[in-house]
Amino acid sequence: MDEPIQKSCWGVTAKAVLGFAGILLLTWLIGGGETAAVLVAG
């Protein structure tokens, strides 16, 4: 019974991580490396 819940949780986590990485990559491609570094730094 725990398995589907755990699998679902990992799916959501993986999508969130991939989405965040995609946004950073897109920002880096558009604005250059220093822009992405500023975003990560906060």
N, C-alpha and C positions, 0 to 999 in steps of 0.2 A: 504494500500500500504506500510505502514511503517513496518507492522508486519513481513513479510518474511525477510526484511533487518535486523531487530532487532534480529530475531531468528537466522539468519545466523551469525551475529556478536557474539552472545552468544555462538554459537557452536564453533566458532574459538577460542574464549577466553577459553572455557572449555577444548578444546583439548590442548591448549598451557599450561594451568595450570596443567592438568593431565600429559602431557609430561614432564614438568619440575619436577614435584613431582616424576615421575617414574625414571628420571635420578638421582635425589638426593637419592632415595631409593636404586637404583642399586649401586651407589657410596658408600653408607653407608654399604650395604651388602658386597661389595668387600673389601673396605679399612678400615672399622671400623667407628665409630661415629665421631671421631675427624677429619677425612678426609672430611666428609660431612660438618662439622662445618666450616672448613677452606674455603671450596668452597663457602658457603653462605656468609661468612665474606668478601670474595673478595680476 
